[in-house]
Amino acid sequence: MTKKITLPITDSDIRNLKAGDSVLLSGSIITGRDAAHKRLFELIQQGKELPVKLKGEIIYYVGPAPAKPGYAVGPAGPTSSYRMDKYAPALLDLGLKGMIGKGARNKAVIDSIVKNGCVYFAAIGGAAALIAKSIKSEELLCYEDLGTEAVRRYTVEDFPCIVAIDCQGNNVYETEPKKYCRE
């Protein structure tokens, strides 16, 4: 059964999600990749104010292709999340509630997800065109000079993803492969 969540996500929503759940997100998310994360992290280290509010947000690791007529963005598949691992705990500590990407996360990120009561969603790599259909609008928030890696706000409707790591630390990247191992 697919769970539908209207954003902003609540702590109750997060507590009710379990690793492996299929989810459709509707509402507002922000975007950012490596370069934007690096800039945000440097500002945190310097004790400076961030150009974007993170508290309560979900960030999608994406750098979309140019939009075709009639679409808010072009194909918008997830970026490999491990590239944000060195920055993610600091962002979660500031109130970020969730992340969307692809691939496994390191122990520091998983520990931070549990500590902060957050969630990590996996979007399906290779489904960039399908995902783009769920993005209804976009707005530039900061770092325009980064092009597709700028921080943006997307309004999404039925954005498809899977709970990869829940707030208890349950992790499909650990549990699911075991189901297919021969004893």
Rosetta blueprint (number, residue, H / E / L):
1 M L
2 T E
3 K E
4 K E
5 I E
6 T E
7 L L
8 P L
9 I L
10 T L
11 D H
12 S H
13 D H
14 I H
15 R H
16 N L
17 L L
18 K L
19 A L
20 G L
21 D L
22 S E
23 V E
24 L E
25 L E
26 S E
27 G E
28 S E
29 I E
30 I E
31 T E
32 G L
33 R L
34 D H
35 A H
36 A H
37 H H
38 K H
39 R H
40 L H
41 F H
42 E H
43 L H
44 I H
45 Q H
46 Q L
47 G L
48 K L
49 E L
50 L L
51 P L
52 V L
53 K L
54 L L
55 K L
56 G L
57 E L
58 I E
59 I E
60 Y E
61 Y L
62 V E
63 G L
64 P L
65 A L
66 P L
67 A L
68 K L
69 P L
70 G L
71 Y L
72 A L
73 V L
74 G L
75 P L
76 A L
77 G L
78 P E
79 T L
80 S E
81 S H
82 Y H
83 R H
84 M H
85 D L
86 K L
87 Y L
88 A H
89 P H
90 A H
91 L H
92 L H
93 D H
94 L L
95 G L
96 L L
97 K L
98 G E
99 M E
100 I E
101 G E
102 K E
103 G L
104 A L
105 R L
106 N L
107 K H
108 A H
109 V H
110 I H
111 D H
112 S H
113 I H
114 V H
115 K H
116 N H
117 G L
118 C L
119 V E
120 Y E
121 F E
122 A E
123 A L
124 I L
125 G L
126 G L
127 A L
128 A H
129 A H
130 L H
131 I H
132 A H
133 K H
134 S L
135 I E
136 K E
137 S E
138 E E
139 E E
140 L E
141 L E
142 C E
143 Y L
144 E H
145 D H
146 L H
147 G H
148 T H
149 E H
150 A L
151 V E
152 R E
153 R E
154 Y E
155 T E
156 V E
157 E E
158 D E
159 F E
160 P E
161 C E
162 I E
163 V E
164 A E
165 I E
166 D L
167 C L
168 Q L
169 G L
170 N L
171 N E
172 V H
173 Y H
174 E H
175 T H
176 E H
177 P H
178 K H
179 K L
180 Y L
181 C L
182 R L
183 E L
